[in-house]
Amino acid sequence: MTSILKLVGAKIRDLRRQKGWSQELLGEKAGVKFSYIGSVERGEQNITLLNLEKIAEALEVKVHHFFSYSREIKGIDISKESTIHELLEMMLRMDQSDLKKIRNIIKEFN
């Protein structure tokens, strides 16, 4: 199973890259060293809650956003996570007959 440190680190990296920021810039905005950001993103650093909060504030997201990766789905490519969540949100709004159609379409790809 993928480590929670790697999952949170990957999420931080994704959010930082979406903003077009370097590790140095995120570190500056969060008040931590850029080398710390790098080690967190690689899942090497056991980040404290206080530093997680600083990084969340710098990235303008809520702390819980860092935990949106699903650890229950084994073997998932982390870069696919946001697309999967988006699809799940769309499917939650569908009725049962539409869900069955979607299931049949997905089966065609397997």
MODELLER restraints for C-alpha pairs under 7 A, 6 or more apart:
rsr = mdl.restraints
at = mdl.atoms
rsr.add(forms.Gaussian(group=physical.xy_distance, feature=features.Distance(at['CA:1:A'], at['CA:74:A']), mean=6.62, stdev=0.5))
rsr.add(forms.Gaussian(group=physical.xy_distance, feature=features.Distance(at['CA:5:A'], at['CA:43:A']), mean=4.53, stdev=0.5))
rsr.add(forms.Gaussian(group=physical.xy_distance, feature=features.Distance(at['CA:5:A'], at['CA:46:A']), mean=6.69, stdev=0.5))
rsr.add(forms.Gaussian(group=physical.xy_distance, feature=features.Distance(at['CA:6:A'], at['CA:41:A']), mean=6.97, stdev=0.5))
rsr.add(forms.Gaussian(group=physical.xy_distance, feature=features.Distance(at['CA:6:A'], at['CA:42:A']), mean=6.13, stdev=0.5))
rsr.add(forms.Gaussian(group=physical.xy_distance, feature=features.Distance(at['CA:6:A'], at['CA:43:A']), mean=4.04, stdev=0.5))
rsr.add(forms.Gaussian(group=physical.xy_distance, feature=features.Distance(at['CA:7:A'], at['CA:69:A']), mean=6.58, stdev=0.5))
rsr.add(forms.Gaussian(group=physical.xy_distance, feature=features.Distance(at['CA:8:A'], at['CA:66:A']), mean=5.44, stdev=0.5))
rsr.add(forms.Gaussian(group=physical.xy_distance, feature=features.Distance(at['CA:8:A'], at['CA:67:A']), mean=6.29, stdev=0.5))
rsr.add(forms.Gaussian(group=physical.xy_distance, feature=features.Distance(at['CA:9:A'], at['CA:40:A']), mean=5.26, stdev=0.5))
rsr.add(forms.Gaussian(group=physical.xy_distance, feature=features.Distance(at['CA:9:A'], at['CA:41:A']), mean=3.69, stdev=0.5))
rsr.add(forms.Gaussian(group=physical.xy_distance, feature=features.Distance(at['CA:9:A'], at['CA:42:A']), mean=5.93, stdev=0.5))
rsr.add(forms.Gaussian(group=physical.xy_distance, feature=features.Distance(at['CA:9:A'], at['CA:43:A']), mean=5.42, stdev=0.5))
rsr.add(forms.Gaussian(group=physical.xy_distance, feature=features.Distance(at['CA:10:A'], at['CA:41:A']), mean=5.59, stdev=0.5))
rsr.add(forms.Gaussian(group=physical.xy_distance, feature=features.Distance(at['CA:11:A'], at['CA:66:A']), mean=5.77, stdev=0.5))
rsr.add(forms.Gaussian(group=physical.xy_distance, feature=features.Distance(at['CA:12:A'], at['CA:41:A']), mean=6.38, stdev=0.5))
rsr.add(forms.Gaussian(group=physical.xy_distance, feature=features.Distance(at['CA:12:A'], at['CA:66:A']), mean=6.77, stdev=0.5))
rsr.add(forms.Gaussian(group=physical.xy_distance, feature=features.Distance(at['CA:13:A'], at['CA:41:A']), mean=5.72, stdev=0.5))
rsr.add(forms.Gaussian(group=physical.xy_distance, feature=features.Distance(at['CA:23:A'], at['CA:34:A']), mean=5.34, stdev=0.5))
rsr.add(forms.Gaussian(group=physical.xy_distance, feature=features.Distance(at['CA:23:A'], at['CA:37:A']), mean=6.10, stdev=0.5))
rsr.add(forms.Gaussian(group=physical.xy_distance, feature=features.Distance(at['CA:23:A'], at['CA:38:A']), mean=6.65, stdev=0.5))
rsr.add(forms.Gaussian(group=physical.xy_distance, feature=features.Distance(at['CA:24:A'], at['CA:34:A']), mean=4.65, stdev=0.5))
rsr.add(forms.Gaussian(group=physical.xy_distance, feature=features.Distance(at['CA:26:A'], at['CA:58:A']), mean=6.85, stdev=0.5))
rsr.add(forms.Gaussian(group=physical.xy_distance, feature=features.Distance(at['CA:27:A'], at['CA:33:A']), mean=5.25, stdev=0.5))
rsr.add(forms.Gaussian(group=physical.xy_distance, feature=features.Distance(at['CA:27:A'], at['CA:34:A']), mean=4.72, stdev=0.5))
rsr.add(forms.Gaussian(group=physical.xy_distance, feature=features.Distance(at['CA:27:A'], at['CA:37:A']), mean=6.25, stdev=0.5))
rsr.add(forms.Gaussian(group=physical.xy_distance, feature=features.Distance(at['CA:29:A'], at['CA:58:A']), mean=5.47, stdev=0.5))
rsr.add(forms.Gaussian(group=physical.xy_distance, feature=features.Distance(at['CA:30:A'], at['CA:54:A']), mean=5.10, stdev=0.5))
rsr.add(forms.Gaussian(group=physical.xy_distance, feature=features.Distance(at['CA:30:A'], at['CA:55:A']), mean=5.14, stdev=0.5))
rsr.add(forms.Gaussian(group=physical.xy_distance, feature=features.Distance(at['CA:30:A'], at['CA:58:A']), mean=5.22, stdev=0.5))
rsr.add(forms.Gaussian(group=physical.xy_distance, feature=features.Distance(at['CA:39:A'], at['CA:45:A']), mean=5.39, stdev=0.5))
rsr.add(forms.Gaussian(group=physical.xy_distance, feature=features.Distance(at['CA:40:A'], at['CA:47:A']), mean=6.63, stdev=0.5))
rsr.add(forms.Gaussian(group=physical.xy_distance, feature=features.Distance(at['CA:52:A'], at['CA:63:A']), mean=6.91, stdev=0.5))
rsr.add(forms.Gaussian(group=physical.xy_distance, feature=features.Distance(at['CA:53:A'], at['CA:63:A']), mean=6.07, stdev=0.5))
rsr.add(forms.Gaussian(group=physical.xy_distance, feature=features.Distance(at['CA:56:A'], at['CA:62:A']), mean=5.89, stdev=0.5))
rsr.add(forms.Gaussian(group=physical.xy_distance, feature=features.Distance(at['CA:56:A'], at['CA:63:A']), mean=5.55, stdev=0.5))
rsr.add(forms.Gaussian(group=physical.xy_distance, feature=features.Distance(at['CA:69:A'], at['CA:81:A']), mean=6.28, stdev=0.5))
rsr.add(forms.Gaussian(group=physical.xy_distance, feature=features.Distance(at['CA:91:A'], at['CA:99:A']), mean=6.74, stdev=0.5))
